[in-house]
């Protein structure tokens, strides 16, 4: 595969991962603000697992997306 096509594909995948990561972070934030989540947080003292999973997955997707878009180069 030519280097320019490979680099463009990495950038496209990176942008997709960034969009998915931002969506997951927003979804996790929305879940943390729900009534059920706040009651669980008050009772247990920590956010529900689903909130943590969404935020962690969103952060990982954003980090990988940023690396692919801005720092990945196909030069060897």
C-alpha positions in Angstrom: 0.0 0.0 0.0 1.4 3.4 -0.9 2.6 5.6 2.1 0.1 8.4 1.4 -2.9 6.1 1.3 -1.7 4.4 4.5 -1.2 7.7 6.2 -4.6 9.0 5.1 -6.2 5.8 6.3 -4.6 6.3 9.8 -5.9 9.9 9.9 -9.4 8.8 8.9 -9.4 6.1 11.6 -8.0 8.6 14.1 -10.8 11.1 13.4 -13.4 8.4 13.8 -11.9 7.3 17.1 -11.9 10.9 18.3 -15.6 11.3 17.4 -16.5 8.0 19.2 -14.4 9.0 22.2 -16.0 12.4 22.5 -19.5 10.7 22.3 -18.5 8.2 25.0 -17.2 10.9 27.3 -20.4 12.9 26.8 -22.5 9.8 27.4 -20.6 9.0 30.6 -21.0 12.5 31.8 -24.8 12.4 31.1 -25.0 9.1 33.0 -23.2 10.5 36.0 -25.8 13.3 36.2 -28.8 11.0 36.2 -30.9 10.6 39.3 -30.2 6.9 39.7 -26.4 7.5 39.3 -26.5 10.2 41.9 -28.4 8.0 44.4 -25.9 5.2 43.9 -23.0 7.6 44.3 -24.5 8.8 47.5 -25.2 5.3 48.8 -22.0 3.6 47.8 -19.6 6.5 47.6 -18.3 5.9 44.1 -19.8 6.3 40.6 -21.5 3.4 39.0 -19.4 1.0 36.9 -21.2 2.0 33.7 -20.2 5.7 34.1 -16.6 4.6 34.8 -16.5 2.3 31.7 -17.9 5.0 29.4 -15.5 7.6 30.6 -12.5 5.3 30.5 -13.4 4.0 27.0 -13.9 7.6 25.8 -10.6 8.7 27.1 -8.8 5.8 25.5 -10.5 6.3 22.1 -9.6 10.0 22.2 -6.0 9.3 23.1 -5.5 6.8 20.4 -7.4 9.0 17.9 -5.1 12.0 18.8 -2.0 9.9 18.3 -3.2 8.6 14.9 -4.2 12.1 13.7 -1.3 14.2 14.9 1.7 12.0 15.7 1.5 8.9 13.5 3.8 9.0 10.5 4.5 6.2 8.1 8.1 7.2 7.6 10.5 4.5 8.7 
